[in-house]
Each structure stands twice: as structure tokens, then as C-alpha cells.
């Protein structure tokens, strides 16, 4: 029974937050809130990617054989130098797979 209450509660909260934007179409956020919302995608992506770069098997992995860390740092450099999304994604993926192959970590 507790599982169903939890599911219904999550449904209600999700519905309320998403429906509120349709129910109040003339709702205007203050300029500070609108400016802060521009940083949400960066913060969420960072929170997802950084633990995968720095941690492996639950332990801090600051080693030279950590392809995730090396490719992540190189991808940050590519993004900073080119400011081009496709070059960042393509270069990061290519470098990641080349590093995994060179380090013998590619399961082929």
C-alpha cells in the first residue's frame, strides 16, 4: 500500500508542477529567476557526468588509465576551444573510444 501512495504522490507533484505552466499562461518569472534558469541544464549535466568521470567502482579514480577522466577533460578543452557542439560531441566520443582501445578496456 505504501508503494501506491508513493506513486500517487509523485504523480500529483509531477502533474501539478507541469500543469501549472499551462494553467497560468501569463505567469512571468522575475528576471533573476529567468537568468538562474539558464544555468539549470549545465548544472544537471555536470551532476550526471562528473561522478562518472572521477569515480569507478565506488572509489575515486584519479589515474592515467581512466579513459573517462582523460576523455572528459579533453572534451572540456575541445568545447572551450571550438565552441562548436558537434565538434565537442564527436571529438569527445572519438577520443573516448580511442583511449579505451589503447588502454585495452574496450570489450570487443
C-alpha positions in Angstrom: 0.0 0.0 0.0 2.9 2.4 0.7 4.2 1.9 -2.8 0.9 3.0 -4.3 0.8 6.1 -2.0 4.3 7.0 -3.1 3.5 6.6 -6.8 0.3 8.6 -6.5 2.2 11.3 -4.6 4.9 11.5 -7.2 2.2 11.6 -9.9 0.4 14.5 -8.2 3.6 16.5 -7.7 4.8 16.0 -11.3 1.3 16.8 -12.7 1.0 20.0 -10.5 4.4 21.4 -11.5 3.9 20.8 -15.2 0.2 21.7 -15.4 0.8 25.0 -13.5 2.6 26.4 -16.6 -0.4 25.7 -18.7 -3.0 26.8 -16.1 -1.3 30.2 -15.7 -0.1 31.1 -19.2 0.5 34.8 -18.2 2.8 33.9 -15.3 6.0 35.9 -15.5 9.1 35.0 -13.6 11.3 37.7 -12.2 14.4 38.5 -14.2 16.7 36.9 -11.5 14.7 33.6 -11.8 14.8 33.6 -15.6 18.6 34.3 -15.5 19.1 31.5 -13.0 17.1 29.0 -15.1 19.7 29.4 -17.9 22.2 27.6 -15.7 20.0 24.6 -14.9 21.0 22.4 -17.9 24.7 22.9 -17.2 24.2 22.1 -13.5 22.2 18.9 -14.3 24.6 17.7 -16.9 27.6 18.4 -14.6 25.9 16.4 -11.8 25.4 13.5 -14.1 28.8 13.4 -15.9 31.3 14.3 -13.2 30.8 11.3 -10.9 31.2 9.0 -13.9 34.5 10.7 -14.8 36.0 10.7 -11.3 34.6 7.5 -9.7 34.9 3.9 -10.8 33.6 1.0 -8.8 32.7 3.4 -6.0 36.3 4.7 -5.5 38.0 7.9 -6.6 39.8 7.1 -9.8 42.4 9.8 -10.5 44.7 7.6 -12.6 46.2 7.8 -16.0 44.4 4.7 -17.2 40.9 6.3 -16.5 39.6 6.8 -20.0 36.5 8.5 -18.7 38.5 11.2 -16.9 41.0 11.8 -19.8 38.3 11.9 -22.5 36.2 14.2 -20.3 39.0 16.7 -19.7 39.8 16.6 -23.4 36.2 17.2 -24.3 36.1 20.2 -22.0 39.1 21.5 -23.8 37.5 20.9 -27.2 34.4 22.7 -26.1 36.4 25.6 -24.8 38.5 26.0 -27.9 35.9 25.4 -30.6 32.6 26.5 -29.1 31.0 24.0 -31.5 28.6 21.4 -30.2 29.1 18.8 -32.9 32.9 19.1 -32.7 32.7 18.7 -28.9 30.5 15.6 -29.1 32.3 14.0 -32.0 35.8 14.7 -30.7 34.9 13.6 -27.2 33.4 10.3 -28.3 36.2 9.6 -30.8 38.8 10.3 -28.1 37.0 8.2 -25.5 36.8 5.2 -27.7 40.4 5.6 -28.9 41.6 5.8 -25.3 39.5 2.8 -24.3 41.0 0.8 -27.2 44.6 1.9 -26.4 44.2 1.1 -22.8 42.7 -2.3 -23.5 39.4 -1.5 -21.9 37.2 -1.9 -25.0 35.1 -5.1 -24.7 35.5 -6.5 -28.2 
